[in-house]
């Protein structure tokens, strides 16, 4: 019962990672590049998290719809 909620939480956390990574990039540019690699890593991990989570939701619901339509 808890597992479907995890995927939606991953989307929210991925979006937060993108936002905070972008803020980190702006701060790194102002401070001469310190922490730029960590900020880029945050943005990349956030994007990957959102893509995988959305893909998983689409695939799972498509499977449920297919199972419901065609039966077992």
N, C-alpha and C positions, 0 to 999 in steps of 0.2 A: 504494500500500500504506500510506502514511503518512496519507492524508487522513481515513479514518474515525476515527482516533485523535484528530484535532484537535477533533472535535465533543464527545467525552467530556471532553477537557481543558477545553473551553469551559464545560462544566457545572460542573466543579470550580472553575474560576476565577470563575465567576459566583457560586457559593455563597460563596466566600471574599470576593468583593466585597460581598456582602450582609452577611456577618458583620463585616467590618472597617468597613463603612459604618455599621453599627449601633453599633459601639464608638466610631466617630468622632462620631456624634450624641450619645452619652452624654458624651463628653469636651467637646463643644462646649456642651452644656447646663451643664456644670460651670464652664466658662471664660467664660461670658457670651455665647456665640453665635459665637465666632471659629471659622471653618472649617465652620460648619453647612452652607453651600451645597455645599462639596466632599463632605461626608459624604452629603448627600442625593443628589448626583450619583452617588456610588459605589453606593448602594443601588439607585437606578433603573437604572443600567447593568447591575448584577448581575442584577436581575430580568429585564430585557430579554434579556440573554445566556442565562439559563437557559431562558426561554420559547422563544426562537428555536432553541436547540440541541435541546431536547426535541421541538419541532415538526418540526425537520429529521430527527431520528432516526426519529420515527414515520412521516413521509412516505416516507423512503428505504426503510425496512424494509417498509412497506406496498406500495411499488412492487415491491420484490424478491419479496414473497410473491405479488402479483398476476401478475408476470411468470412466476414458477415455476408458478403454478396454471393460468394460461390459455395460457402459451407465447407464442411469437412467430410 
